[in-house]
């Protein structure tokens, strides 16, 4: 008896964006490594890539995620 069952069919109302096929899917049709989600609505899943771009840009510009320059360090050698 397996401890965990492999879930092959998603629940109605769960939306995903497949990175391989570049399409929205209801329920997980593709492997987890190839998709974003779940999203509450189809519209949210359609905007998955733009949301990811926005979040990446926020992260790249967030000083809390970058190392502070060390004191006394210089670019001259």
KEKE-3310 file (N, C-alpha, C; in steps of 0.2 Angstrom, whole numbers, plus 5000, padded with zeros to 4 digits):
npx = (5004:5003:5010:5008:4997:4999:4994:4984:4974:4968:4959:4942:4942:4955:4968:4982:4998:5006:5023:5030:5021:5015:5002:4986:4980:4967:4967:4981:4989:5002:5018:5024:5036:5035:5026:5017:5007:4994:4981:4968:4959:4955:4959:4969:4979:4982:4989:5001:5015:5018:5016:5026:5037:5036:5037:5051:5057:5055:5061:5075:5077:5076:5084:5086:5088:5101:5118:5127:5139:5156:5165:5179:5183:5189:5189:5201:5216)
npy = (4994:5011:5025:5038:5044:5046:5061:5063:5069:5085:5096:5103:5120:5123:5131:5131:5136:5130:5129:5123:5120:5132:5136:5138:5127:5117:5110:5100:5095:5094:5089:5095:5102:5109:5119:5133:5138:5132:5143:5153:5157:5156:5168:5173:5163:5165:5176:5172:5173:5186:5190:5183:5190:5203:5200:5195:5207:5215:5208:5208:5222:5224:5229:5221:5208:5208:5207:5217:5229:5226:5233:5244:5237:5238:5242:5243:5235)
npz = (5000:4995:5003:4999:4986:4969:4962:4948:4942:4942:4953:4950:4945:4949:4942:4931:4924:4910:4907:4897:4886:4885:4889:4897:4909:4916:4931:4936:4922:4917:4922:4939:4939:4927:4927:4933:4947:4959:4952:4957:4947:4929:4922:4931:4929:4916:4916:4922:4918:4916:4929:4936:4930:4935:4949:4949:4945:4956:4966:4961:4963:4976:4990:5002:4997:4992:4995:5006:5003:5008:5021:5018:5007:4990:4973:4967:4963)
capx = (5000:5007:5008:5006:4995:5000:4988:4985:4969:4967:4952:4939:4943:4962:4971:4989:5001:5011:5029:5032:5016:5013:4995:4983:4977:4962:4970:4988:4990:5009:5022:5024:5042:5034:5020:5015:5000:4988:4978:4960:4955:4959:4962:4975:4984:4984:4994:5007:5022:5019:5017:5033:5042:5035:5040:5058:5060:5055:5067:5081:5078:5075:5091:5086:5090:5108:5124:5129:5146:5160:5168:5186:5184:5190:5190:5208:5221)
capy = (5000:5017:5030:5044:5043:5051:5064:5064:5074:5091:5098:5108:5126:5124:5133:5131:5139:5126:5132:5119:5121:5139:5137:5137:5121:5117:5104:5099:5090:5093:5088:5101:5105:5112:5123:5138:5137:5133:5149:5153:5158:5155:5174:5174:5159:5168:5181:5169:5175:5193:5191:5181:5195:5208:5198:5195:5213:5217:5204:5211:5229:5224:5229:5216:5202:5208:5207:5224:5230:5225:5239:5243:5234:5243:5239:5243:5229)
capz = (5000:4995:5008:4995:4980:4964:4959:4941:4940:4947:4956:4946:4948:4950:4936:4931:4917:4908:4904:4891:4881:4886:4889:4904:4910:4922:4934:4933:4916:4916:4929:4943:4937:4921:4928:4939:4950:4956:4953:4958:4941:4923:4921:4935:4926:4910:4918:4926:4916:4918:4937:4937:4928:4940:4955:4948:4945:4963:4969:4958:4965:4983:4994:5007:4994:4990:5000:5007:5001:5014:5022:5017:5001:4985:4966:4965:4965)
cpx = (5004:5005:5006:5003:4997:4994:4989:4980:4968:4960:4949:4940:4951:4965:4979:4991:5006:5017:5031:5027:5014:5006:4992:4979:4972:4965:4977:4988:4997:5012:5023:5030:5041:5028:5020:5008:5000:4986:4971:4956:4959:4962:4969:4981:4986:4989:5000:5014:5023:5019:5024:5038:5042:5038:5048:5061:5060:5060:5074:5083:5077:5082:5091:5089:5098:5113:5126:5137:5150:5164:5176:5188:5185:5190:5197:5212:5228)
cpy = (5006:5022:5037:5042:5048:5054:5066:5068:5079:5092:5103:5115:5128:5125:5133:5134:5134:5129:5129:5120:5128:5140:5136:5131:5121:5110:5103:5093:5089:5092:5095:5105:5110:5117:5128:5137:5133:5141:5148:5154:5157:5162:5175:5169:5161:5173:5179:5172:5182:5194:5189:5186:5201:5206:5197:5202:5216:5214:5207:5218:5229:5223:5223:5209:5202:5209:5215:5224:5229:5231:5238:5240:5239:5239:5239:5238:5232)
cpz = (5000:5000:5004:4988:4975:4961:4952:4938:4945:4949:4951:4949:4950:4943:4936:4924:4916:4905:4898:4885:4880:4885:4896:4904:4917:4925:4932:4928:4915:4922:4932:4941:4931:4921:4934:4941:4956:4957:4954:4952:4935:4921:4924:4931:4920:4910:4922:4924:4917:4925:4939:4935:4933:4947:4954:4948:4952:4966:4967:4961:4973:4987:4999:5004:4992:4995:5000:5005:5008:5015:5021:5011:4995:4978:4964:4967:4964)
residu = (UNK:UNK:UNK:UNK:UNK:UNK:UNK:UNK:UNK:UNK:UNK:UNK:UNK:UNK:UNK:UNK:UNK:UNK:UNK:UNK:UNK:UNK:UNK:UNK:UNK:UNK:UNK:UNK:UNK:UNK:UNK:UNK:UNK:UNK:UNK:UNK:UNK:UNK:UNK:UNK:UNK:UNK:UNK:UNK:UNK:UNK:UNK:UNK:UNK:UNK:UNK:UNK:UNK:UNK:UNK:UNK:UNK:UNK:UNK:UNK:UNK:UNK:UNK:UNK:UNK:UNK:UNK:UNK:UNK:UNK:UNK:UNK:UNK:UNK:UNK:UNK:UNK)
# end
